[in-house]
């Protein structure tokens, strides 16, 4: 435990600075999240008290965190019968936004890096919108639920990603039931990818149910011109009248490992099984508190764990997946040995005084090249 304490204590000065300001939103403070964003400087924190709020528009690097999980709803807003406003994140490639413990109705992301931790995102029922849409950005999900909605204008997906990179751990995705002539590409699919990468660990995906005749059920994960690495997950295809069930996983590039696929046959997955490194965060980080991580790898294998205060993206020869830690300030944290069933675990103390700091962890393992990396884990300290 001592190495973790000293590593985080040494790194904290780079994260928690005297210039970081917390802007409170709620009764007796700023009325809306956008009001806080209007005065926030890069790196500031927007702390949201319990309540229901208008959609936000983020264009710079900030943290938006609910004061308590499950108490903040960021709603959609209507500008008329055919106009809907929803929350958006639009970033430059070097910027990062952290969304923590929020419930959001409809979220669109473009560019940069966005992390969602402990968030629930749903489509809006009347419009049947997808919960989260990502275009040309990087998104990291931890402990989240993304649920498409059924509406008059079709069924939404849980996640639609185009030319994007997505990692997800301990998260659930659900596509809405389909049954409208207006259902578009990705409708009803839990996770729909186009020209993207998806790296998932301990993910649950449920494809939307279909209707009679022209409305077939949908896959849990459908990837077009995309690469998928998914492990220790359960994917279930949607059903339709007559006992029809969609194939749960449709992909042509990548790998899956230790997954439950329903139905298992007669579907053809399209990608091979093979070694992958999974990670599970037992609970969000608190200061003071304990960080516990569990990895799943090869029997009697090793897991090297690294830590950084910031996120990045780097591909190196000999690694199959991207490094998501900032290479400018990454440190080795621990070397874990797996047991005969491939389970490796570590826990470390988090010192006091690190609330709203960010720490990110990634594991690497494998007896041969290319080595396997886990999805990134960690996040904002509560």
N, C-alpha and C positions, 0 to 999 in steps of 0.2 A: 504493500500500500504506500510506503514512503516514496518510491520513485514518482508515482502519480502526483502526490502532494507537491513535491518540489518542481515538477515539470509545469503543472498548472499555475503554481504561485509565480514562477519565473515568467510564464507567458502572459499572465494577467495584466501586467503593466502595458502590454501592447494592445489590449482589448478594452479595458475599462480605464478611460482617461478622464481627467477633470473637465474636459470640454463636452463630454457626452451629456446630453440633457434629456430628461424624461418629461414628456408632455402628456398630461392626464386628460382623458376624454370622458365625459359623463356629467351627472348632476353637479352643479357648482363649479364646473371646469369648462373646458372647451366643448361645444355642443355636438360636434361631429368629427369623425376621423379625418375628413378632408381639411377641416380647420386646423387640426394639429399638423397635418402634412404641409400645409401652407407655410408654417413657421419652423418646421423641422430642418435641421442641418444634416448633412451626411453623417450616418452613424448614430443618430438620435433614436430614442425609443418612444413609441406612442403606446401608452398604457391605457387600456379601455375598460371602464367600469361596466358592471352589468347593465344590459339594456339592448334595445333594437336601434340600429343606425342605418343611415343612408349608405349606398355603395361608395367605395373609395376609389381614387385614381392615384396610383403610385408611379412616380417617374424618377425616383432616386433611392439611394441605399439607406434604408431604415429598418427598424424592427417594429411590428405591430403585434402587441401581445395582450390577450385578455387577462384581466386581473385575477380571474378564477376560471378554470375550464368549464365550458358548457353554459356560460352566462351571457355571452355576447353573440347576437345575431346581426350580421351585415346583410340587409335585405336588398332586393331589387327595387327600382323606382320606375314608375310609368310616366311617360310624357304624353300619353294619349293612347288610343286603341291600337296603334301600330308601332309605338316607340317604347323600347325598354332600355333602361340604363342598368348596367351591372358593374361590378368591381373589375378593375383592370390594373395590370402591372406592365409597364413599358419601360425597359431598361436598356442602357448601353451595355456592351459586351462585358465590361469590367465591373459592373455594379451587381450587388446582391441585396435581396430583400428577404426578411424572415417574417413569416406569419405563424403565430403561435396561439393555440387553444381557441381558435375562432370557429364560428359556424357561419358559412357564407353561402348565399344563393347566387350561383353562377359566377365564375371567375375566368377571365381571359388573361393570358400571359404571353408577352412577346419580348424576346431578347434577354440578355443577362442571365442571372441565376436567381431562382426563387426557391425558398425552402418553406415547406408546410409541415408543421409539427403539431400533432394532436388536433388537427382541423377536420371538420365535417363540411363538405361542399356538396350541394345538391343543385340539380336543374330547377327551373321554375315551371310549375305544373301547367299553367295555361299554354306556354309556348313549347313545352316539351324539350327544353334546352339541355345540352350537355353540361355536366357539372364543371369540368375544367377543360379548357382548350389552351394548348401550348403551341406557339409558332416560333421556330428559330430561337429557342431558349433552352436553358437547362433547369430542370425541376428535381428537387429531392424531397421525397415524401416519407414521413415517419409517423406511425400510429394514426393514420388518416382514414376517412371514409369518403369515397367519391361516388355519388349516386345520381344517375340520369333520371329524368322525370318523364312521365307520360303526359301528353297534352294534346290540344286540338291540332297542333301543327307537327305531330309526329312524336317519336320516342327518342330521348336523348341518350348519349353514352355517358359512362362514368368519366373517361378521359379520352380526349382526342389530341394526338400529338403529331405535328408536321415539321419535318426537318429539325427535330428536337432531341434532347437527351434527357431521359427520365430514370431516376432510381427510386425504388420503393421498398420499404421494410415494414412489416407488421401493419399492413394496410389492406383495406377492402375496396373493391370496385364492383359496381353493379350497373348494368345497362337496363334501360326501361323497356317495357313490353312494346312491341311494334304493332302497327295495324293501321297505318295511314298512307295514302298515296303520296304524301309530302315527306315521308321518311327519306332522308338523304344518306350519303356515305357515312358509315360508322354508326348509324342509328341502331340503338339497342345493344351495341357491343360494349362490354365492360371496359376494355382497353383497346383503342383503335390507333394504330401506328401507321404513318406514311413517311418513308424516308428518315426514320428515327432509330434511336437505340433505347432499349428498355432493359434495366437490370433490376430484378426483383428477388426478394427473399421474404419468405413467410407472408405471401400475398394470397388473398382470396378473391376470386373473380367469378361473377355470375352473369352469364349472357341473358339478354332479354327474351321473353317468351314471344312466340309468333301467333298469328291468327290463321284463320282458314285461308286456303288457296294461295293468294299472292304474297302472303306475309310470313315468310319462313322465320324460325327462331334464329337467334344470333349467337356467335361465339363469345366466349369469355375474353379471349385475346386474339386479335386479328392484326397481323403485321404485313404490310406491303412495302417491298424494297427497304426492309428494316432488319435490324439484328436484335435478337431477344436472348438474354441469359436469365433464366428463372429457376429457382430452386426452393425446395421445402414449402411448396405452395399447393393450393387446391383451386383448380379451374373447372367450372361446370358450364356446359352448353345449355342454352335456353331450350324450352320444350314448346311443342305445338300440338293441337288436336290430332288424334290418331296415333299417338305414341312417338311422334317425330322428335328427335333431339339433335341439336346442332353439335358439331365437333367443337370441343372446348378451346383448342389451341391451333391457330392457323398461322404458320410461319415457315420461312424457307432458309433462314440464316440464324445461327446461334446454337444454343444448347439448353437442355433442361435436365434437372437432376432431383431425385427424391420428391417428385410431384405426384399428386393425385389428380388424374384427368377423368372427367365424367362427361360423356361415356368414354371408356377406354378403347372400345372397338365398336364398329369397324372403321373408326377414323384413322387417317394417316396424319401424324403430327407434322412431318416435314422437316424437323430438325432432330439431331441425334441426342441421346443421353450422354452424359459424361461428367467429369469432375467439375464442381462449382463450389465456391466458398460462400456459405450463408452466414448471416449475422442477425442477432436478435438483441434489442435493447430492452432490458427487463423493466425499466421505468425511466421517465424523463429525468434529466439532471437537475438537482437542487443544491443550493449553497447555503449552509453546509449540507452535505449528504453523501450518498454513495452511488457511484456509477458501476453498473454490472452489465457486462456484455457476454453473450454466448455465441460461439461460432460452431458451424458444422462443416467438417471437411473430411478428408480421407482418414480411415482408421489408423491410429497411431501417428498421424501426421503432425505438422507444425503449423502455427499461425503467428506471424510477426505482425504486431500492432503498432501503428504510427498515429501521431496526433499533430494537429495544426490548429491555429487560431482562425484560419480563413480557408475559403474554398478556392479551387482552381480547376483546371482540366488539362491533363497531359497524357499523351500516349508515348510509351517507351518500348523499344524492342524487348521481346521476352515476356511481355505482359499481355494477357488477352483482353482485359478491360481497362478503361481509363483510370488514371490516378485523379482523384477529385480533391486532394489536399493541396494547399498552396505550397509549391516547391520552395518558396523563399523562407518559410518558417516551419518546416516539418521536422519532427523529432521522433526517434524510436521510443516507444513506450514499454513494450513487453514482448516476450517470446513465450508462447503458450504451446504446450504439448497436448495433443488430442488423445482421448482414451480409445479402447478397442472398437468403439462404435463411431468414432470420429467427432466426439463432442469435446470442445475446449472452452473454458470459461475463465474470466478474470473479473475482479472487482477492485475498485480504487476509491479512496476518500477524495471528496471535492472540498477544498477549504472554504471557509466563510469569506464573504466580501466579493463574490464573483457573480452576483445576480446580473443578468442581461449580458454577461460575457458569452462568447461563442467558442466552442471547442468541437473539433471534428476528428473522427477516427476512421481508419480504414485498415482492414486486415489483408495480408497476402499469404498464400500457401501454395503448395504443390510440389510433388517430387520431381517433376520434369517441366521443361519449357513447352508452351508458354505457362507462366505462373498465373494463378487465379487470384483476383482481387474481390473483396466483398463490396457490396454497396456501401456508400458512406453513411456513417451513423454519428450521433452526437447532437449538436444543435445549440439552442439558446438555454443558458442556465436560468432556472426559475428562482 
